[in-house]
Amino acid sequence: MWSRRAVSHRHHLQHNKVQFMADYFLQYKTTTENTLERSQGSGIL
């Protein structure tokens, strides 16, 4: 009973970590793309 709850809790933490990484990556990708577009638009690149 106790171990099942611990396993479930650990799985939940791992899922949150994956979700966090995915969100972070998407945010980073979007920011990078926006920055590149802005740089090209203002003639820096």
MDAnalysis code that builds the backbone (N, CA, C; Angstrom):
import MDAnalysis as mda
import numpy as np

u = mda.Universe.empty(135, n_residues=45, atom_resindex=np.repeat(np.arange(45), 3), trajectory=True)
u.add_TopologyAttr("name", ["N", "CA", "C"] * 45)
u.add_TopologyAttr("resid", np.arange(1, 46))
u.add_TopologyAttr("resname", ["MET", "TRP", "SER", "ARG", "ARG", "ALA", "VAL", "SER", "HIS", "ARG", "HIS", "HIS", "LEU", "GLN", "HIS", "ASN", "LYS", "VAL", "GLN", "PHE", "MET", "ALA", "ASP", "TYR", "PHE", "LEU", "GLN", "TYR", "LYS", "THR", "THR", "THR", "GLU", "ASN", "THR", "LEU", "GLU", "ARG", "SER", "GLN", "GLY", "SER", "GLY", "ILE", "LEU"])
u.atoms.positions = np.array([
    [0.837, -1.197, 0.000],
    [0.000, 0.000, 0.000],
    [0.883, 1.263, 0.000],
    [1.822, 1.320, 0.953],
    [2.687, 2.492, 1.042],
    [3.570, 2.620, -0.198],
    [4.147, 1.476, -0.627],
    [5.092, 1.521, -1.745],
    [4.379, 1.930, -3.026],
    [3.130, 1.504, -3.190],
    [2.407, 1.880, -4.409],
    [2.229, 3.395, -4.452],
    [1.941, 3.974, -3.301],
    [1.753, 5.414, -3.249],
    [3.069, 6.133, -3.552],
    [4.168, 5.580, -3.046],
    [5.478, 6.184, -3.282],
    [5.821, 6.113, -4.769],
    [5.551, 4.970, -5.380],
    [5.838, 4.799, -6.806],
    [4.999, 5.775, -7.627],
    [3.734, 5.877, -7.269],
    [2.832, 6.780, -7.986],
    [3.318, 8.220, -7.847],
    [3.784, 8.571, -6.654],
    [4.278, 9.922, -6.414],
    [5.523, 10.188, -7.262],
    [6.428, 9.208, -7.315],
    [7.653, 9.363, -8.092],
    [7.322, 9.527, -9.572],
    [6.366, 8.748, -10.048],
    [5.962, 8.838, -11.449],
    [5.402, 10.226, -11.740],
    [4.637, 10.757, -10.801],
    [4.045, 12.080, -10.964],
    [5.140, 13.140, -11.069],
    [6.164, 13.022, -10.219],
    [7.272, 13.975, -10.257],
    [7.984, 13.906, -11.595],
    [8.214, 12.688, -12.085],
    [8.915, 12.529, -13.345],
    [8.096, 13.146, -14.475],
    [6.791, 12.944, -14.445],
    [5.925, 13.509, -15.477],
    [5.999, 15.036, -15.450],
    [5.995, 15.604, -14.248],
    [6.087, 17.062, -14.128],
    [7.395, 17.562, -14.717],
    [8.477, 16.798, -14.487],
    [9.781, 17.190, -14.997],
    [9.770, 17.200, -16.520],
    [9.188, 16.166, -17.109],
    [9.104, 16.088, -18.561],
    [8.269, 17.242, -19.096],
    [7.153, 17.506, -18.438],
    [6.271, 18.601, -18.849],
    [7.008, 19.931, -18.766],
    [7.773, 20.099, -17.690],
    [8.521, 21.338, -17.494],
    [9.553, 21.511, -18.606],
    [10.270, 20.429, -18.928],
    [11.280, 20.488, -19.985],
    [10.637, 20.837, -21.318],
    [9.493, 20.230, -21.593],
    [8.802, 20.492, -22.860],
    [8.358, 21.952, -22.928],
    [7.793, 22.450, -21.846],
    [7.349, 23.848, -21.813],
    [8.534, 24.785, -21.980],
    [9.623, 24.479, -21.276],
    [10.809, 25.320, -21.335],
    [11.372, 25.352, -22.753],
    [11.421, 24.165, -23.388],
    [11.958, 24.081, -24.743],
    [11.102, 24.877, -25.720],
    [9.798, 24.730, -25.605],
    [8.895, 25.467, -26.500],
    [9.060, 26.965, -26.313],
    [9.157, 27.378, -25.063],
    [9.309, 28.806, -24.769],
    [10.626, 29.317, -25.348],
    [11.695, 28.530, -25.167],
    [13.011, 28.915, -25.673],
    [12.991, 29.016, -27.195],
    [12.365, 28.009, -27.839],
    [12.290, 27.981, -29.290],
    [11.528, 29.203, -29.809],
    [10.402, 29.498, -29.196],
    [9.587, 30.636, -29.627],
    [10.356, 31.941, -29.451],
    [11.010, 32.080, -28.304],
    [11.774, 33.297, -28.035],
    [12.889, 33.464, -29.053],
    [13.586, 32.369, -29.339],
    [14.696, 32.421, -30.295],
    [14.190, 32.811, -31.670],
    [13.084, 32.214, -32.094],
    [12.531, 32.525, -33.413],
    [12.102, 33.990, -33.488],
    [11.465, 34.467, -32.433],
    [11.040, 35.872, -32.411],
    [12.242, 36.800, -32.483],
    [13.297, 36.454, -31.761],
    [14.502, 37.279, -31.749],
    [15.132, 37.309, -33.130],
    [15.200, 36.151, -33.779],
    [15.782, 36.086, -35.117],
    [14.968, 36.924, -36.088],
    [13.649, 36.798, -36.005],
    [12.789, 37.571, -36.914],
    [12.986, 39.062, -36.701],
    [13.075, 39.461, -35.443],
    [13.233, 40.871, -35.132],
    [14.586, 41.362, -35.649],
    [15.628, 40.537, -35.488],
    [16.960, 40.930, -35.938],
    [16.977, 41.096, -37.455],
    [16.379, 40.149, -38.161],
    [16.353, 40.231, -39.621],
    [15.531, 41.431, -40.062],
    [14.419, 41.678, -39.362],
    [13.544, 42.790, -39.729],
    [14.242, 44.126, -39.570],
    [15.093, 44.265, -38.559],
    [15.768, 45.543, -38.346],
    [17.127, 45.576, -39.040],
    [17.437, 44.545, -39.813],
    [18.634, 44.556, -40.645],
    [19.931, 44.295, -39.906],
    [19.867, 43.604, -38.755],
    [21.108, 43.308, -38.019],
    [21.832, 42.135, -38.678],
    [21.081, 41.098, -39.028],
    [21.702, 39.912, -39.625],
    [21.933, 40.141, -41.110],
])
